[in-house]
Amino acid sequence: MTVKLSSRTEGETSVVALEGEINSTTSGGLQAQLLPFVGHGSRVLVDLSGVSYISSAGLRTLLIVHRRAQQLDARVTLVGLCEEVHFVMSATGFLDFFEIADDLDSALERADR
């Protein structure tokens, strides 16, 4: 299984949409694909509405993205968490690391501020 990644630019914000499961098999490749979006002062919206499952390896990938964003003064917002992914991230404290938005429209509106 793979995670499909598609991206587009909305103004100065990169929107990265993921689809699939983020697990030990897919997280390494995903990390390599996500990190280039996190540049100095960048704004990145990671749309997880197409992600139904995230494992500890997937959480590690997101943690690495978060740390890179901190180093480069970038903003990463997670969008569209399904109930299961939200639960896992809440139970592990990962929601505290990221800005969270329910949908892309509200996330884009906040990104423009």
C-alpha positions as CSV (number, residue, x, y, z in Angstrom):
1,M,0.0,0.0,0.0
2,T,1.1,3.5,-0.7
3,V,0.2,7.0,0.3
4,K,-0.7,9.2,-2.6
5,L,0.4,12.8,-2.4
6,S,-0.8,15.6,-4.5
7,S,0.0,19.3,-4.1
8,R,-0.9,22.7,-5.3
9,T,-0.2,26.3,-4.4
10,E,-2.8,28.7,-3.1
11,G,-1.2,32.1,-2.9
12,E,1.8,31.7,-0.7
13,T,0.5,28.5,0.9
14,S,1.4,24.9,-0.2
15,V,-1.6,22.5,0.0
16,V,-0.5,18.9,0.3
17,A,-3.2,16.3,0.1
18,L,-2.6,12.8,1.3
19,E,-4.6,9.7,0.6
20,G,-4.1,6.2,2.1
21,E,-2.7,4.8,5.3
22,I,0.4,6.2,7.0
23,N,2.2,3.3,8.5
24,S,5.7,1.8,8.8
25,T,5.7,0.8,5.1
26,T,4.6,4.2,3.8
27,S,6.0,6.7,6.3
28,G,9.6,6.8,5.0
29,G,8.7,7.7,1.5
30,L,6.1,10.1,2.7
31,Q,8.7,11.9,4.9
32,A,10.9,12.3,1.9
33,Q,8.0,13.8,-0.1
34,L,6.8,16.1,2.7
35,L,10.0,17.7,3.9
36,P,10.7,19.7,0.7
37,F,7.5,21.7,1.2
38,V,8.8,23.0,4.6
39,G,11.0,25.8,3.8
40,H,12.1,29.0,5.6
41,G,8.9,30.9,6.5
42,S,6.7,28.6,4.4
43,R,3.0,27.9,5.1
44,V,2.0,24.3,4.5
45,L,-1.5,22.8,4.8
46,V,-1.4,19.0,5.0
47,D,-4.8,17.7,4.1
48,L,-5.4,14.4,5.9
49,S,-9.0,14.0,4.9
50,G,-8.0,11.0,2.7
51,V,-6.0,9.3,5.5
52,S,-7.9,6.6,7.4
53,Y,-5.1,5.3,9.6
54,I,-1.8,6.5,11.1
55,S,0.6,4.4,13.0
56,S,3.4,5.3,15.3
57,A,5.7,5.5,12.3
58,G,3.4,8.0,10.7
59,L,3.4,10.0,13.9
60,R,7.1,10.0,13.8
61,T,7.0,11.4,10.3
62,L,4.8,14.2,11.3
63,L,7.0,14.9,14.3
64,I,10.0,15.3,11.9
65,V,8.0,17.6,9.7
66,H,7.0,19.6,12.8
67,R,10.6,19.9,14.0
68,R,11.8,21.0,10.6
69,A,9.1,23.7,10.6
70,Q,10.2,24.9,14.0
71,Q,13.8,25.2,12.7
72,L,12.8,27.1,9.6
73,D,10.1,29.3,11.2
74,A,7.4,27.6,9.0
75,R,3.8,26.9,9.7
76,V,2.3,23.5,9.2
77,T,-1.5,23.0,9.6
78,L,-3.2,19.6,9.6
79,V,-6.6,19.6,7.9
80,G,-9.5,17.2,7.9
81,L,-8.5,14.6,10.5
82,C,-10.9,11.7,10.5
83,E,-12.2,10.5,13.9
84,E,-9.6,7.7,14.2
85,V,-6.6,9.8,13.2
86,H,-7.8,12.6,15.5
87,F,-8.2,10.1,18.4
88,V,-4.6,8.7,17.9
89,M,-3.1,12.2,17.7
90,S,-5.1,13.4,20.7
91,A,-4.2,10.4,22.8
92,T,-0.5,10.7,22.1
93,G,-0.4,14.5,22.5
94,F,0.4,15.2,18.9
95,L,-2.4,17.7,18.4
96,D,-0.5,20.1,20.6
97,F,2.3,20.3,18.0
98,F,0.2,21.4,15.1
99,E,-2.4,23.9,14.1
100,I,-5.6,21.9,13.3
101,A,-8.4,22.9,10.9
102,D,-11.6,21.1,10.1
103,D,-11.5,21.9,6.4
104,L,-9.4,23.5,3.7
105,D,-11.4,26.6,3.3
106,S,-11.0,27.6,7.0
107,A,-7.4,26.6,6.9
108,L,-6.7,28.7,3.9
109,E,-8.5,31.7,5.4
110,R,-6.3,31.4,8.5
111,A,-3.1,30.9,6.5
112,D,-3.7,34.3,4.8
113,R,-3.6,36.1,8.1
